């Protein structure tokens, strides 16, 4: 199950929502700026080395917490993240992130994202879209997805 969604631009949280009752270091609003900067720096560091490429997933050893990354090349320093549990297939989470990033870029034009002034409340209306995508992802199995891709 997808627990949290985080969109980071230039190391700052643009959009952050927890979709469960469970709390973690991403859903803690007091540390969100620090966490966003760290995750952004970690992603940037991995991209500095051609051999490494970008981070796709991070797993913490003392919990079942996993974090999926999706870097969008349309806008520099824009990263989409989702935390999820170990029962969730990481391929499904990547599919969710791709769908979410595409919709985010369509809903909020690129110039609005590039010229973002740091206020995250302007993206509050995106919450319901993400909630719907999470529900769709939970209800869709891999066979349904393969048929959609073929269609």
C-alpha positions in Angstrom: 0.0 0.0 0.0 1.2 3.5 -0.8 1.6 5.4 2.4 3.0 8.8 1.5 3.4 10.9 -1.6 6.0 13.7 -1.8 6.9 16.0 -4.6 10.2 17.9 -4.2 11.5 20.8 -6.3 15.0 22.2 -5.6 15.2 20.4 -2.3 11.9 21.8 -1.0 8.5 20.0 -0.5 6.0 21.2 -3.1 3.4 18.6 -2.2 3.3 16.1 0.7 0.5 13.9 1.9 0.2 10.9 4.2 -2.6 8.5 3.1 -2.6 6.2 6.1 -2.7 6.3 9.9 1.0 5.3 10.1 3.5 8.0 10.6 7.2 8.0 9.5 9.9 10.5 8.8 8.2 11.7 5.6 4.8 12.3 7.2 6.4 14.3 10.1 5.7 17.9 9.1 8.3 19.2 11.5 11.1 17.5 9.6 9.7 17.7 6.1 12.1 20.4 4.8 15.1 18.6 6.2 13.9 15.3 4.8 13.1 16.8 1.4 16.6 18.4 1.2 18.2 15.1 2.1 16.3 13.0 -0.4 16.9 15.6 -3.1 20.7 15.6 -2.3 20.8 11.8 -2.3 19.2 11.7 -5.7 21.5 14.4 -7.1 24.5 12.7 -5.7 23.7 9.4 -7.4 23.2 11.2 -10.7 26.7 12.8 -10.5 28.2 9.4 -11.3 27.4 8.0 -14.8 27.9 4.5 -13.5 25.3 4.8 -10.8 22.3 6.5 -12.6 19.3 7.7 -10.6 17.8 6.1 -7.5 14.7 4.1 -8.1 14.1 2.7 -4.7 15.4 3.0 -1.1 14.7 0.4 1.6 15.4 0.9 5.3 16.7 -2.2 7.0 15.0 -1.9 10.4 11.5 -1.5 9.0 9.3 -2.5 6.1 9.5 1.1 4.8 10.4 1.5 1.2 10.6 4.7 -0.9 10.3 4.9 -4.7 11.8 7.8 -6.6 10.9 9.2 -10.0 12.9 12.0 -11.5 11.2 14.1 -14.1 13.5 15.3 -16.8 11.1 18.0 -18.1 11.8 20.2 -15.1 15.2 20.3 -13.4 15.4 19.2 -9.8 11.8 17.9 -9.7 11.4 14.5 -8.0 8.3 12.5 -7.3 8.4 10.0 -4.3 6.1 7.5 -2.8 6.6 5.5 0.4 5.1 2.0 0.5 5.1 -1.2 2.4 6.9 -4.5 1.6 3.7 -6.2 0.3 3.4 -3.7 -2.5 5.1 -4.4 -5.8 7.7 -1.7 -6.6 6.8 -1.9 -10.3 3.2 -0.9 -9.5 4.5 2.1 -7.4 6.7 3.2 -10.3 3.6 3.0 -12.6 1.7 5.1 -10.0 4.5 7.7 -9.9 4.5 8.0 -13.7 0.8 8.5 -13.8 0.9 11.0 -11.0 3.8 13.0 -12.5 2.1 13.2 -15.9 -1.1 14.5 -14.3 0.7 16.9 -12.1 2.5 18.4 -15.1 -0.7 18.7 -17.0 -2.7 20.2 -14.1 -0.1 22.8 -13.2 1.6 24.2 -16.2 5.4 24.0 -16.4 5.9 27.8 -15.9 3.9 27.7 -12.6 6.1 24.8 -11.4 9.4 26.4 -12.5 8.4 29.8 -11.0 7.0 28.2 -7.8 7.3 30.6 -4.9 7.5 28.0 -2.1 3.9 27.9 -1.0 2.7 24.3 -1.0 -1.0 25.1 -0.4 -1.4 26.0 -4.1 -1.2 22.3 -4.8 -3.8 21.2 -2.2 -6.3 20.3 -4.9 -4.0 17.6 -6.1 -4.7 15.5 -3.0 -7.9 14.1 -4.4 -6.3 13.1 -7.7 -3.6 11.2 -5.8 -6.1 9.6 -3.6 -8.0 8.3 -6.6 -4.8 7.0 -8.2 -3.8 5.2 -5.0 -7.3 3.6 -4.9 -7.0 2.6 -8.6 -3.6 1.1 -8.0 -4.8 -1.0 -5.1 -7.7 -2.3 -7.2 -5.8 -3.0 -10.4 -3.9 -6.2 -10.8 -1.1 -6.8 -13.3 -3.3 -8.6 -15.8 -5.7 -5.6 -16.0 -2.7 -3.3 -16.5 -1.3 -5.4 -19.4 -4.6 -5.2 -21.2 -4.7 -1.4 -20.8 -1.2 -1.2 -22.2 -2.2 -3.2 -25.2 -5.3 -1.1 -25.8 
